[in-house]
Amino acid sequence: MFEFKQVVGAATGSNLSDVGWDGSELVAFRIHLPSRIAYNNAPSHRTERGNILEWEQTLADRMRGTPVEIDVQMETQSILSRTLLLFGTTILAAFATLAAVIWWVARRGRNSDVAESRP
C-alpha cells in the first residue's frame, strides 16, 4: 500500500483587487492517482473512474489560509498495467476471431469446390 499525504496551506501570492467575487466560490484540488484508491479523506469520499479524488474549499476559506489536508492510500499495482493487459487480451481475442473466420471461409470454399468437381 502506498500513502500520499499533503497539507495545502495558505496561498503565497498577493491579494487580488476587487474582481467581484464574494467568497462563496469553490476552489477545488483534484488528484489523478496511478492506482486504485483504498482509503481517502476527501469530504465527498467519491472517486471518479476509480482513481480521481477531489477536495473542495470556499474561496473565503482559501484566502484565510485554512489548510486542506489530503490523505490517500492506494494499491501498489498500477492501473496502467491492468489496462495494458486488458488491451493486449482484447487484441489477441480479435486476432483469434479473425483467424477463425478466415479458416472457416477458406474451408467452406474448399468444400464447395470439391462438391462442384464431382459428377
Secondary structure, 3 states (H helix, E strand, C coil): CEEEEEEECCCCCCCCCCCCCCCCCEEEEEEECCEEEEEECCCCCCCECCCEEEEEEEHHHHHHCCCEEEEEEEEEEEHHHHHHHHHHHHHHHHHHHHHHHHHHHHHHHHHHHHHHHCC
